[in-house]
C-alpha cells in the first residue's frame, strides 16, 4: 500500500503523452510564429480536458502531482520549447490538477 504512493509509472506515461500532444500540435519551431496564439488556445482546451479526465479518474497524491508537473516541464525543455512557454504550460497543468482535485472532493 505504501509503495503505491510512490508508483509513478502511470503519471510518467501521462506526462509523456501530454508532451507528445504539445509537440504534435505546436512544434517548438512554431512557438514564435503569428498563428501561435490561435494554436495555443486550441492546445490549452485539449490539454485541459485530458488533464481533468486524468485527475478525476485517479487519486493523485502530492508526490504524483509534483512528479507530473516536473516531467512535463523537463520534457518540454528537452524538446526545445522556450522557457516562458514551458513555465506557463507547466503551471497550467499543475493548477488544473489542483482545481480538479478540489472539485472532486
C-alpha positions in Angstrom: 0.0 0.0 0.0 2.8 2.4 0.9 4.7 1.6 -2.3 1.7 2.6 -4.4 2.2 6.1 -3.1 5.5 6.3 -4.9 4.4 4.4 -8.0 4.6 7.0 -10.8 4.7 4.8 -13.9 1.2 5.9 -14.9 1.9 9.5 -14.2 5.1 9.3 -16.3 3.2 7.8 -19.2 0.6 10.5 -19.0 3.2 13.3 -18.9 4.9 11.8 -22.0 1.5 11.7 -23.8 0.9 15.4 -22.9 4.2 16.4 -24.2 3.7 14.4 -27.4 0.4 16.1 -27.9 2.0 19.5 -27.5 4.8 18.6 -29.9 2.3 17.3 -32.5 0.0 20.4 -32.3 2.7 23.0 -31.8 6.3 22.1 -32.7 9.0 24.1 -30.9 9.9 26.0 -34.1 6.3 27.4 -34.4 6.0 28.8 -30.9 7.2 32.2 -32.1 5.0 32.3 -35.2 2.0 34.5 -35.9 -0.5 31.7 -35.6 0.9 30.9 -32.1 -2.0 32.4 -30.1 -4.7 30.6 -32.1 -2.8 27.2 -31.8 -2.1 27.7 -28.1 -5.7 28.4 -27.3 -6.8 25.2 -29.1 -4.0 23.3 -27.5 -5.0 24.6 -24.0 -8.5 23.3 -24.5 -7.4 19.8 -25.5 -4.8 19.5 -22.7 -7.1 20.9 -20.1 -9.7 18.2 -21.0 -7.1 15.5 -20.8 -5.6 16.7 -17.5 -9.1 17.0 -15.9 -10.1 13.5 -17.1 -6.8 12.0 -15.8 -7.1 13.7 -12.4 -10.7 12.7 -12.0 -10.2 9.1 -12.8 -7.2 8.7 -10.4 -6.3 9.6 -6.8 -3.1 11.6 -7.2 -1.2 12.4 -4.1 1.1 15.4 -3.7 4.1 13.4 -4.9 2.4 12.3 -8.1 1.1 15.7 -8.9 4.6 17.2 -8.4 6.1 14.4 -10.5 3.7 15.0 -13.3 4.5 18.8 -13.4 8.2 18.1 -13.3 8.1 15.5 -16.1 6.1 17.8 -18.3 8.4 20.7 -17.7 11.7 18.9 -18.4 10.4 17.0 -21.4 9.2 20.3 -22.9 12.6 21.9 -22.2 14.4 19.0 -23.7 12.2 19.3 -26.8 13.4 22.8 -27.3 10.5 25.0 -26.2 11.2 28.4 -24.9 11.3 28.8 -21.1 8.3 31.2 -20.8 6.1 28.7 -22.8 7.4 25.8 -20.7 6.7 27.6 -17.4 3.2 28.7 -18.5 2.2 25.3 -19.7 3.6 23.5 -16.6 1.8 26.0 -14.3 -1.4 25.4 -16.2 -1.1 21.6 -15.8 -0.3 21.7 -12.1 -3.1 24.2 -11.5 -5.7 22.1 -13.3 -4.6 19.1 -11.2 -5.2 21.0 -8.0 -8.5 22.5 -9.1 -9.8 19.1 -10.3 -8.7 17.5 -7.0 -10.7 20.1 -5.0 -13.7 19.8 -7.2 -13.6 16.0 -6.8 -13.9 16.3 -3.0 
